[in-house]
Amino acid sequence: MCLHSYHFTRRTSLNLGATSFILLSEKTANAFDFRITVPDQTLEEAEDGIQSHAKSLLQVKELLEAETWKEAQKALRKSSALLKQDIYTIIQANPGKQRPELRKLYSILFNTVSRLDFAARDKDVPRVWEYYDNMVLALNNILSKL
């Protein structure tokens, strides 16, 4: 009995150590950045950056048309991470009654971005364009509410 408990604890600590190392590493260039907001980002900075970051997200279309899938994924991840920070900062600055609707739109937009990323990874052209069109609609929807 005691041996099983010891092995479980040792295995758990090894898994936790490895997971911590992976999560704390600085190499996130080819993956989504799950940090929600930049701690020092002000509402004014978010409002100033949102249009350019939204435009960058839409410009992924050129890479998708050229079927340069890896480059499209990298551009999609970079622009969506910046836009995600801007939108989250703006949502947090809104009155509490408006936040649930904005959070739902936020979720729809970035879930669609994730689906587009997966479709590009799989080189599934019909799904890429379906999700790109859905992303454009979701982006226009949330920007109209902010």
DRENPA-3360 file (N, C-alpha, C; in nm, 2 decimals, always signed):
BEGIN
1 = MCLHSYHF = +0.08/-0.12/+0.00/+0.00/+0.00/+0.00/+0.09/+0.13/+0.00 ~ +0.18/+0.13/+0.08/+0.27/+0.24/+0.10/+0.35/+0.27/-0.03 ~ +0.39/+0.16/-0.10/+0.46/+0.18/-0.23/+0.38/+0.24/-0.34 ~ +0.26/+0.20/-0.35/+0.17/+0.26/-0.45/+0.16/+0.41/-0.42 ~ +0.14/+0.45/-0.30/+0.12/+0.59/-0.27/+0.25/+0.67/-0.31 ~ +0.37/+0.61/-0.28/+0.49/+0.67/-0.31/+0.51/+0.69/-0.46 ~ +0.48/+0.59/-0.54/+0.50/+0.60/-0.68/+0.40/+0.70/-0.74 ~ +0.28/+0.70/-0.69/+0.18/+0.80/-0.74/+0.23/+0.94/-0.72;
9 = TRRTSLNL = +0.28/+0.97/-0.60/+0.33/+1.10/-0.57/+0.45/+1.14/-0.65 ~ +0.54/+1.05/-0.67/+0.66/+1.07/-0.75/+0.62/+1.10/-0.90 ~ +0.53/+1.02/-0.95/+0.48/+1.04/-1.09/+0.41/+1.17/-1.10 ~ +0.33/+1.20/-1.01/+0.25/+1.33/-1.01/+0.35/+1.45/-1.01 ~ +0.45/+1.44/-0.92/+0.54/+1.55/-0.91/+0.62/+1.56/-1.04 ~ +0.66/+1.45/-1.10/+0.73/+1.46/-1.23/+0.64/+1.52/-1.34 ~ +0.52/+1.48/-1.34/+0.43/+1.54/-1.44/+0.41/+1.69/-1.42 ~ +0.39/+1.73/-1.29/+0.37/+1.87/-1.26/+0.50/+1.95/-1.30;
17 = GATSFILL = +0.61/+1.89/-1.27/+0.74/+1.96/-1.31/+0.75/+1.98/-1.46 ~ +0.72/+1.88/-1.53/+0.73/+1.88/-1.68/+0.63/+1.98/-1.74 ~ +0.51/+1.98/-1.68/+0.40/+2.07/-1.73/+0.44/+2.21/-1.70 ~ +0.49/+2.24/-1.58/+0.53/+2.37/-1.54/+0.64/+2.42/-1.64 ~ +0.74/+2.34/-1.67/+0.85/+2.38/-1.76/+0.79/+2.42/-1.89 ~ +0.70/+2.34/-1.95/+0.65/+2.36/-2.08/+0.56/+2.49/-2.08 ~ +0.48/+2.51/-1.98/+0.39/+2.62/-1.98/+0.47/+2.75/-1.95 ~ +0.58/+2.75/-1.88/+0.65/+2.87/-1.85/+0.76/+2.90/-1.95;
25 = SEKTANAF = +0.78/+2.82/-2.05/+0.88/+2.85/-2.15/+0.84/+2.96/-2.23 ~ +0.93/+3.04/-2.29/+0.90/+3.16/-2.36/+0.87/+3.14/-2.51 ~ +0.88/+3.01/-2.56/+0.86/+2.99/-2.70/+0.71/+2.96/-2.73 ~ +0.64/+3.07/-2.77/+0.50/+3.06/-2.80/+0.48/+3.11/-2.94 ~ +0.58/+3.12/-3.03/+0.57/+3.18/-3.16/+0.47/+3.11/-3.25 ~ +0.46/+2.98/-3.24/+0.38/+2.90/-3.33/+0.25/+2.84/-3.26 ~ +0.21/+2.91/-3.15/+0.10/+2.86/-3.08/+0.01/+2.98/-3.03 ~ -0.11/+2.95/-3.00/-0.20/+3.06/-2.95/-0.14/+3.11/-2.81;
33 = DFRITVPD = -0.15/+3.23/-2.79/-0.11/+3.29/-2.67/-0.23/+3.31/-2.58 ~ -0.23/+3.23/-2.47/-0.35/+3.22/-2.39/-0.36/+3.33/-2.28 ~ -0.26/+3.42/-2.28/-0.27/+3.53/-2.18/-0.39/+3.62/-2.23 ~ -0.48/+3.65/-2.14/-0.60/+3.73/-2.18/-0.57/+3.87/-2.21 ~ -0.50/+3.94/-2.12/-0.48/+4.08/-2.13/-0.34/+4.12/-2.09 ~ -0.29/+4.22/-2.15/-0.16/+4.27/-2.11/-0.18/+4.35/-1.98 ~ -0.11/+4.33/-1.88/-0.13/+4.39/-1.75/-0.13/+4.55/-1.76 ~ -0.04/+4.60/-1.84/-0.02/+4.74/-1.85/-0.10/+4.81/-1.96;
41 = QTLEEAED = -0.18/+4.73/-2.03/-0.26/+4.79/-2.14/-0.38/+4.87/-2.09 ~ -0.38/+4.99/-2.14/-0.49/+5.08/-2.10/-0.61/+5.07/-2.20 ~ -0.72/+5.12/-2.16/-0.84/+5.12/-2.24/-0.80/+5.20/-2.37 ~ -0.73/+5.31/-2.36/-0.70/+5.39/-2.48/-0.61/+5.32/-2.57 ~ -0.51/+5.24/-2.52/-0.42/+5.16/-2.60/-0.50/+5.05/-2.68 ~ -0.60/+4.99/-2.60/-0.68/+4.89/-2.67/-0.77/+4.95/-2.78 ~ -0.83/+5.06/-2.75/-0.91/+5.13/-2.85/-0.83/+5.17/-2.97 ~ -0.71/+5.22/-2.95/-0.62/+5.26/-3.06/-0.58/+5.14/-3.14;
49 = GIQSHAKS = -0.55/+5.03/-3.08/-0.50/+4.91/-3.15/-0.60/+4.82/-3.22 ~ -0.73/+4.83/-3.17/-0.83/+4.73/-3.22/-0.85/+4.73/-3.37 ~ -0.86/+4.85/-3.43/-0.88/+4.85/-3.57/-0.77/+4.79/-3.65 ~ -0.65/+4.83/-3.62/-0.53/+4.77/-3.69/-0.52/+4.62/-3.67 ~ -0.55/+4.57/-3.55/-0.54/+4.43/-3.52/-0.65/+4.35/-3.59 ~ -0.77/+4.41/-3.60/-0.88/+4.35/-3.67/-0.84/+4.35/-3.82 ~ -0.78/+4.45/-3.87/-0.74/+4.45/-4.02/-0.64/+4.35/-4.04 ~ -0.54/+4.33/-3.95/-0.44/+4.23/-3.97/-0.50/+4.09/-3.97;
57 = LLQVKELL = -0.60/+4.07/-3.89/-0.67/+3.94/-3.88/-0.74/+3.91/-4.02 ~ -0.80/+4.01/-4.08/-0.87/+4.00/-4.20/-0.77/+3.98/-4.32 ~ -0.65/+4.03/-4.31/-0.55/+4.02/-4.41/-0.49/+3.87/-4.42 ~ -0.53/+3.79/-4.33/-0.49/+3.65/-4.34/-0.55/+3.59/-4.47 ~ -0.66/+3.65/-4.52/-0.72/+3.60/-4.64/-0.62/+3.58/-4.75 ~ -0.53/+3.68/-4.77/-0.43/+3.67/-4.88/-0.35/+3.54/-4.87 ~ -0.31/+3.51/-4.75/-0.23/+3.39/-4.72/-0.31/+3.26/-4.75 ~ -0.44/+3.27/-4.71/-0.53/+3.15/-4.73/-0.55/+3.13/-4.88;
65 = EAETWKEA = -0.57/+3.24/-4.95/-0.59/+3.23/-5.10/-0.47/+3.17/-5.17 ~ -0.35/+3.20/-5.12/-0.23/+3.15/-5.18/-0.20/+3.01/-5.13 ~ -0.28/+2.96/-5.03/-0.27/+2.83/-4.97/-0.13/+2.81/-4.91 ~ -0.08/+2.92/-4.85/+0.04/+2.91/-4.77/+0.00/+2.88/-4.62 ~ -0.03/+2.76/-4.60/-0.10/+2.72/-4.47/-0.02/+2.76/-4.35 ~ +0.10/+2.72/-4.34/+0.18/+2.75/-4.22/+0.19/+2.90/-4.19 ~ +0.22/+2.98/-4.30/+0.23/+3.12/-4.28/+0.09/+3.18/-4.24 ~ -0.01/+3.13/-4.30/-0.15/+3.18/-4.26/-0.18/+3.15/-4.12;
73 = QKALRKSS = -0.14/+3.03/-4.07/-0.16/+2.99/-3.93/-0.08/+3.09/-3.84 ~ +0.04/+3.11/-3.87/+0.12/+3.20/-3.79/+0.07/+3.34/-3.78 ~ +0.03/+3.39/-3.90/-0.03/+3.53/-3.90/-0.17/+3.53/-3.83 ~ -0.24/+3.43/-3.84/-0.37/+3.42/-3.77/-0.35/+3.42/-3.62 ~ -0.26/+3.34/-3.57/-0.23/+3.33/-3.43/-0.18/+3.46/-3.37 ~ -0.09/+3.53/-3.45/-0.03/+3.65/-3.40/-0.14/+3.76/-3.39 ~ -0.21/+3.78/-3.50/-0.31/+3.89/-3.51/-0.43/+3.86/-3.41 ~ -0.47/+3.74/-3.40/-0.58/+3.71/-3.31/-0.54/+3.73/-3.16;
81 = ALLKQDIY = -0.42/+3.70/-3.13/-0.37/+3.72/-2.99/-0.38/+3.87/-2.95 ~ -0.33/+3.95/-3.04/-0.33/+4.10/-3.02/-0.47/+4.15/-3.01 ~ -0.56/+4.10/-3.10/-0.70/+4.15/-3.10/-0.77/+4.10/-2.98 ~ -0.74/+3.98/-2.94/-0.80/+3.92/-2.82/-0.77/+4.01/-2.69 ~ -0.65/+4.05/-2.68/-0.61/+4.14/-2.57/-0.69/+4.27/-2.58 ~ -0.70/+4.33/-2.70/-0.77/+4.46/-2.71/-0.91/+4.44/-2.67 ~ -0.98/+4.34/-2.73/-1.12/+4.33/-2.70/-1.15/+4.30/-2.56 ~ -1.07/+4.21/-2.50/-1.09/+4.18/-2.35/-1.07/+4.30/-2.27;
89 = TIIQANPG = -0.97/+4.39/-2.30/-0.95/+4.51/-2.22/-1.08/+4.60/-2.23 ~ -1.13/+4.61/-2.35/-1.25/+4.70/-2.37/-1.37/+4.64/-2.31 ~ -1.39/+4.51/-2.31/-1.50/+4.45/-2.24/-1.50/+4.47/-2.09 ~ -1.38/+4.46/-2.04/-1.36/+4.48/-1.89/-1.40/+4.63/-1.85 ~ -1.38/+4.72/-1.95/-1.41/+4.86/-1.92/-1.55/+4.90/-1.93 ~ -1.63/+4.81/-1.99/-1.78/+4.83/-2.01/-1.85/+4.81/-1.88 ~ -1.97/+4.86/-1.87/-2.06/+4.84/-1.75/-2.09/+4.69/-1.74 ~ -2.11/+4.65/-1.62/-2.14/+4.50/-1.60/-2.25/+4.44/-1.67;
97 = KQRPELRK = -2.36/+4.52/-1.70/-2.47/+4.47/-1.77/-2.45/+4.44/-1.91 ~ -2.35/+4.50/-1.97/-2.32/+4.48/-2.11/-2.22/+4.36/-2.13 ~ -2.15/+4.33/-2.03/-2.04/+4.23/-2.04/-2.08/+4.09/-2.09 ~ -2.19/+4.03/-2.04/-2.23/+3.90/-2.08/-2.25/+3.88/-2.23 ~ -2.32/+3.98/-2.29/-2.34/+3.97/-2.44/-2.20/+3.99/-2.51 ~ -2.12/+4.08/-2.46/-1.99/+4.10/-2.53/-1.90/+3.98/-2.51 ~ -1.90/+3.91/-2.39/-1.82/+3.79/-2.37/-1.87/+3.68/-2.46 ~ -2.00/+3.67/-2.49/-2.05/+3.57/-2.58/-2.00/+3.59/-2.72;
105 = LYSILFNT = -2.01/+3.72/-2.76/-1.96/+3.75/-2.90/-1.81/+3.73/-2.91 ~ -1.73/+3.76/-2.80/-1.59/+3.73/-2.79/-1.56/+3.58/-2.81 ~ -1.64/+3.50/-2.74/-1.62/+3.36/-2.74/-1.65/+3.31/-2.88 ~ -1.75/+3.35/-2.94/-1.79/+3.31/-3.08/-1.68/+3.34/-3.18 ~ -1.63/+3.47/-3.17/-1.52/+3.51/-3.26/-1.40/+3.42/-3.24 ~ -1.35/+3.40/-3.12/-1.22/+3.34/-3.11/-1.23/+3.18/-3.12 ~ -1.35/+3.13/-3.10/-1.37/+2.99/-3.13/-1.37/+2.97/-3.28 ~ -1.42/+3.06/-3.35/-1.42/+3.05/-3.50/-1.28/+3.07/-3.55;
113 = VSRLDFAA = -1.20/+3.15/-3.49/-1.06/+3.17/-3.52/-0.99/+3.03/-3.50 ~ -1.01/+2.97/-3.39/-0.95/+2.84/-3.36/-0.99/+2.74/-3.47 ~ -1.12/+2.73/-3.50/-1.16/+2.64/-3.61/-1.10/+2.67/-3.74 ~ -1.08/+2.80/-3.77/-1.01/+2.83/-3.90/-0.87/+2.79/-3.89 ~ -0.80/+2.80/-3.78/-0.66/+2.75/-3.76/-0.65/+2.60/-3.79 ~ -0.75/+2.53/-3.73/-0.75/+2.38/-3.75/-0.77/+2.34/-3.89 ~ -0.87/+2.42/-3.96/-0.90/+2.39/-4.10/-0.77/+2.42/-4.18 ~ -0.70/+2.52/-4.15/-0.58/+2.56/-4.23/-0.47/+2.45/-4.21;
121 = RDKDVPRV = -0.46/+2.40/-4.08/-0.37/+2.30/-4.05/-0.40/+2.17/-4.13 ~ -0.53/+2.14/-4.15/-0.57/+2.02/-4.22/-0.57/+2.04/-4.37 ~ -0.55/+2.17/-4.41/-0.56/+2.21/-4.56/-0.69/+2.17/-4.62 ~ -0.80/+2.19/-4.54/-0.93/+2.17/-4.58/-0.99/+2.29/-4.63 ~ -0.98/+2.31/-4.76/-1.02/+2.44/-4.83/-1.16/+2.48/-4.81 ~ -1.26/+2.39/-4.83/-1.40/+2.43/-4.80/-1.42/+2.48/-4.66 ~ -1.37/+2.41/-4.56/-1.39/+2.45/-4.42/-1.31/+2.58/-4.39 ~ -1.19/+2.60/-4.46/-1.12/+2.72/-4.44/-1.20/+2.84/-4.47;
129 = WEYYDNMV = -1.27/+2.84/-4.59/-1.35/+2.95/-4.64/-1.48/+2.96/-4.56 ~ -1.53/+2.85/-4.51/-1.65/+2.86/-4.43/-1.62/+2.93/-4.30 ~ -1.51/+2.89/-4.23/-1.47/+2.96/-4.11/-1.42/+3.10/-4.12 ~ -1.35/+3.12/-4.24/-1.31/+3.26/-4.26/-1.43/+3.35/-4.27 ~ -1.53/+3.31/-4.35/-1.65/+3.39/-4.36/-1.72/+3.41/-4.23 ~ -1.73/+3.30/-4.15/-1.79/+3.31/-4.01/-1.71/+3.40/-3.92 ~ -1.58/+3.40/-3.94/-1.49/+3.49/-3.86/-1.52/+3.64/-3.89 ~ -1.53/+3.67/-4.02/-1.56/+3.80/-4.06/-1.69/+3.85/-4.01;
137 = LALNNILS = -1.79/+3.77/-4.01/-1.92/+3.80/-3.95/-1.92/+3.83/-3.80 ~ -1.85/+3.74/-3.73/-1.83/+3.75/-3.59/-1.75/+3.87/-3.55 ~ -1.65/+3.90/-3.63/-1.57/+4.02/-3.60/-1.65/+4.15/-3.62 ~ -1.72/+4.15/-3.73/-1.81/+4.27/-3.76/-1.92/+4.29/-3.65 ~ -1.97/+4.17/-3.60/-2.07/+4.17/-3.50/-2.02/+4.23/-3.37 ~ -1.90/+4.18/-3.32/-1.85/+4.23/-3.20/-1.80/+4.38/-3.21 ~ -1.74/+4.41/-3.32/-1.69/+4.55/-3.33/-1.81/+4.65/-3.34 ~ -1.92/+4.61/-3.39/-2.04/+4.70/-3.39/-2.09/+4.72/-3.25;
145 = KL = -2.07/+4.62/-3.16/-2.12/+4.63/-3.02/-2.03/+4.71/-2.93 ~ -1.90/+4.71/-2.97/-1.80/+4.78/-2.88/-1.81/+4.93/-2.91;
% end
